[in-house]
Amino acid sequence: MVQKILFVDLETTGLNFHTDSISEVGVVLFDPETRTIMDRASWLVRPVREFNCDPVVLEMHTKNGLWEALGNPEKHLRLSDWQ
């Protein structure tokens, strides 16, 4: 029996664990036997710290729309969503 694979992708405000935060979580469920994506989802996460975004990361997330989306609290994942 072939197992399914779950890929997880994190978008962050930078690479420093102590000063940067996770801003988006994405997951893709993949079936290697049929080589198909079975499901996918993503969630915006309100960073726990004030934004101290690396300039390169800020430019990337501005271009892809993530920075604007983070300004909309209705789109954020809440801790209560996990309970």
ABEGO torsion letter per residue (X at the ends): XBBBBBBBBBBBAEABAAABBBABBBBBBBBAAAGBBABBBBBBBBBABBBBBBAAAAAAAAAAGAAAAAABAAABBBAAAAX
